[in-house]
Amino acid sequence: MDRPATPLVTELPPDFARWDELLALILRAFAYMDGVIDPPSSAHRLTPENLKSKTALETAFLALENGQIVGCVFALERAKDFYVGKLAVEPSLHGRGIGGRLMLAVEDLARRHGKYAIELQTRVELTANHAAFARLGFRETEFTAHKGYDRPTSITMRKVLS
């Protein structure tokens, strides 16, 4: 049996125009959270326009397979690190290492900018995500609550880069 091709991971090109496709991927990838996390995912507030605006402040990477967008991640440079957000992989392609390759792209970006850590948040309810990020070298650093909640809703995880 032929092994599937390894998706190409690349920085979002300046002339990127496939915002509807990118948004659809993110919504498919985050759909499993519906009815599981409270408050609902901020992915529901994304539009093609604000995704495009997001790239003015953040670096985005795409995973492409046969010209199709199969993964993405956004990285925001901060004073001491990069914050990772909206990591999304086509649900039917989970388990192929696409998310890991996207995260490696963010790590490389951080190192090029002289940063020695990357950080993200994941929801308290998403225990499989906690384990997946731990396998990538992330460690829990704090619990936070969304505005209006009196209980932790998110876990901050940090990876120190060697």
C-alpha positions in Angstrom: 0.0 0.0 0.0 1.3 3.5 -0.8 2.1 5.7 2.1 0.3 9.1 2.1 2.5 12.0 1.0 4.0 14.2 3.8 2.3 17.6 3.7 4.5 20.6 3.0 4.6 23.0 5.9 5.2 26.6 4.7 4.8 30.1 6.0 1.6 31.8 4.8 2.5 33.5 1.5 2.0 37.3 1.3 -0.5 36.9 -1.6 -2.6 34.2 0.2 -6.3 34.6 -0.7 -7.9 31.3 0.4 -9.3 32.7 3.6 -12.7 30.9 3.3 -10.9 27.6 3.0 -8.6 28.3 5.9 -11.6 29.3 8.1 -13.5 26.1 7.1 -10.5 24.0 8.1 -10.3 25.7 11.5 -14.0 25.2 12.1 -13.8 21.5 11.1 -10.8 20.9 13.3 -12.4 22.7 16.3 -15.9 21.2 15.9 -15.3 18.3 18.3 -15.1 20.9 21.1 -18.7 22.0 20.6 -20.7 20.9 23.6 -17.5 19.8 25.4 -15.9 23.1 26.4 -17.4 26.1 28.3 -17.2 28.8 27.2 -17.4 27.9 23.5 -14.3 28.1 21.3 -13.2 31.5 20.0 -13.0 29.8 16.6 -16.7 30.5 16.2 -16.0 34.3 16.2 -13.5 34.0 13.3 -14.3 35.3 9.8 -12.2 35.4 6.7 -11.7 39.1 7.3 -10.4 38.8 10.9 -8.3 35.8 9.9 -6.6 38.0 7.3 -6.2 40.8 9.9 -4.7 38.3 12.4 -1.8 37.8 10.0 -0.8 41.4 10.3 0.2 40.7 13.9 1.0 37.0 13.8 2.9 34.6 11.6 0.9 31.8 10.1 2.0 28.4 8.8 0.1 26.1 6.5 0.3 22.4 5.9 -0.5 21.7 2.3 -1.1 18.3 0.7 -1.8 18.1 -3.1 -2.6 21.8 -3.0 -5.2 21.4 -0.2 -4.9 23.1 3.2 -4.7 20.3 5.7 -3.3 22.2 8.7 -2.5 25.6 10.1 -1.1 27.3 13.1 -0.6 31.0 14.2 2.2 32.4 16.3 2.3 35.8 18.0 5.7 37.2 19.0 5.8 38.5 22.5 8.7 39.9 24.6 10.2 36.6 25.7 8.4 33.9 23.6 5.9 33.1 20.9 2.3 32.4 21.7 0.8 29.6 19.6 -2.9 29.7 18.6 -5.4 28.1 16.3 -3.4 24.9 15.7 -5.7 23.0 13.4 -5.4 19.8 11.4 -7.9 18.2 9.1 -9.7 15.7 11.4 -9.4 12.8 8.9 -5.6 13.2 8.9 -5.0 13.1 12.7 -2.2 10.8 13.7 0.1 11.6 10.7 2.3 14.1 12.5 1.0 17.2 10.8 0.4 19.1 14.0 3.9 18.2 15.2 5.4 19.5 12.0 3.4 22.8 12.3 4.7 23.1 15.9 8.3 22.6 14.7 7.8 25.4 12.2 6.8 27.7 15.2 9.8 26.5 17.2 12.1 27.3 14.3 10.5 30.8 14.0 11.0 31.4 17.7 14.7 30.4 17.5 15.2 32.7 14.5 13.8 35.6 16.5 16.0 34.8 19.6 13.1 33.4 21.7 13.7 30.3 23.7 10.1 29.3 24.6 6.7 28.9 23.0 3.5 28.9 25.0 -0.2 28.0 24.3 -3.4 27.5 26.1 -5.7 24.5 26.0 -9.0 24.0 27.6 -9.3 22.2 30.9 -11.8 19.7 29.4 -9.5 18.7 26.5 -7.4 16.1 28.3 -6.3 14.4 25.0 -4.8 17.8 24.0 -2.9 18.1 27.3 -1.4 14.7 26.6 -0.6 15.5 23.0 1.2 18.8 23.9 3.0 17.0 26.8 4.4 14.5 24.2 5.7 17.5 22.2 7.6 18.8 25.3 5.1 21.2 26.8 4.6 21.5 30.5 1.6 22.9 32.4 2.5 26.3 34.0 -0.8 27.7 35.2 -4.6 27.5 35.2 -6.6 30.5 34.1 -10.3 31.4 33.9 -12.2 33.2 31.1 -13.9 36.4 32.1 -17.0 35.7 34.1 -16.0 32.2 35.2 -15.1 31.4 38.8 -13.3 28.2 37.9 -10.3 27.4 35.7 -11.3 27.1 32.1 -7.8 26.9 30.4 -4.4 25.5 31.1 -1.3 27.4 30.0 1.4 25.1 28.7 5.0 26.2 27.9 7.8 24.6 26.0 11.4 25.7 26.6 13.4 25.4 23.4 16.9 23.9 23.5 
